[in-house]
Amino acid sequence: MLFIANEDPIIQAGVKQVTKQDNYPILLNKISKEVIIGFDPQKYEKLATDYFAVASASAGSVFGGEQQPVAQTPVQTETPQPA
């Protein structure tokens, strides 16, 4: 979820309540409850990696359900008999 605090007193008050600061940017991670203050590429990358790990683990199949194995027809090979 993304909130832009540009001149929004409610969001600014919430940011100050959570971080005890008026610094921007901040990123609130809903999953881990982590607050990242300032731009930190390594922390953002970790957050994205963690998010997609959780999201992909809970996502269903793109085919509408669990994938089922398809029965394979046995392949019969006959060895020619010497004449």
Secondary structure as the mmCIF struct_conf table of DSSP 4:
data_model
#
loop_
_struct_conf.conf_type_id
_struct_conf.id
_struct_conf.beg_label_comp_id
_struct_conf.beg_label_asym_id
_struct_conf.beg_label_seq_id
_struct_conf.end_label_comp_id
_struct_conf.end_label_asym_id
_struct_conf.end_label_seq_id
TURN_TY1_P TURN_TY1_P1 ASN A 6 GLU A 7
HELX_RH_AL_P HELX_RH_AL_P1 PRO A 9 THR A 19
BEND BEND1 LYS A 20 GLN A 21
BEND BEND2 TYR A 24 TYR A 24
STRN STRN1 ILE A 26 LEU A 28
TURN_TY1_P TURN_TY1_P2 LYS A 30 SER A 32
STRN STRN2 VAL A 35 ILE A 37
BEND BEND3 GLY A 38 GLY A 38
HELX_RH_AL_P HELX_RH_AL_P2 PRO A 41 SER A 58
TURN_TY1_P TURN_TY1_P3 VAL A 62 PHE A 63
BEND BEND4 GLY A 64 GLY A 65
HELX_LH_PP_P HELX_LH_PP_P1 PRO A 69 GLN A 76
HELX_LH_PP_P HELX_LH_PP_P2 THR A 79 PRO A 82
#
